[in-house]
Amino acid sequence: MPTSTATIETTRATIYLQQLCKHFGHKLPVEFTHEAGRIEFPFGQCLLEAGDDALTLRVEGGEIARLEKVMGDHLARFAFRENPDITWRQHT
């Protein structure tokens, strides 16, 4: 299964994780705690992990580019004050 990962340096990782999960949870299956989350899209999933100084997003599924765009765009909106550098690394 194709996967891609982005690690964003921030001290607000748990806040962004919860915001993203709550936002998507209105329409999609979502599970989350303060440290980890999972969002199920019809075209794949995103696994989120919050550390003390970074948020890691891992997308998996058939439409990696779409997942990267959706998650990247939403995180950029929630973290607009930090203007996060979101760089994806694809894995095979």
C-alpha positions, 0 to 999 in steps of 0.5 A: 500500500502506498504511504507518505509521511510529513513531520511538522515541527511545532509545540502545538502538535496535540492541539492540531491533532485534535483540531484535525480529528474533530473537524473531520469527525463531523463526516468521517470515522475518526479515533483520537487521543491527545497523542495519536489519531486516525482519520478514515477517508473513502480513498485512504486514511491518515494516522496522526502522532503528536510529540512534544515538538512535532506532529507526524502525519502518515497517509495511506491508500490509493490516492496519496496525492489527494490525501496529502493535499487534503491533510496539508491544506487543513493543517495549514489553515489551522496552523496559519500563525506558524506557517508550517513547512509541510514536506511529504516523503513517499514510501513504497 
